[in-house]
Amino acid sequence: MTRLRLWLTPGTVLIALALAAVTVGFSVRGVDTIQGWLAEPAPAASPQPTYTVPGAIRLPAGQHVTQGQTCQGTTIRPDAQIVVTDPSGATIAYAPLSPGRLVDGACELPFTLTLPAGKGQYGIDFPAYGLMPYTEQEIADLLELTIG
């Protein structure tokens, strides 16, 4: 019978400890890590389709003040935003009002909404006009959404 003699030196002890640490590391999290290395990459999530709706809030004379060729509403703050909600009431989009422009004596405050498709119904909250319900089809049929 042959006996195996193992000579332990400080260097072999360190190597043995390092191998043990690596083995323990792979056994604890290695299965998932190795499977992750071998797995097919997950397909990139396709972005949710959106559509863009240009629009404006039109303020007649008496509801705006002019400053040269620009204007602003008397009851609508310059930093006001259009807020869009889904059927549950969660905010899904918003758009700031751009500086007003004079058009035929009225002040138009333009905005552009980028809405996620597929919500069915939307609530659009206009400054000074309040929340108005729209279906997705109603919004899609508009060339431009003008309030006022």
Secondary structure, DSSP 8 states (H G I E B T S, - for coil): ---------HHHHHHHHHHHHHHHHHHHHHHHHHHHHHS----------EEEEEEEEEE-TTSEEEETTEEEESSS-TT-EEEEE-TTS-EEEEEE---EEEETTEEEEEEEEEEETT-SEEEEEETTTEEEEEEHHHHHH-S-EEE-
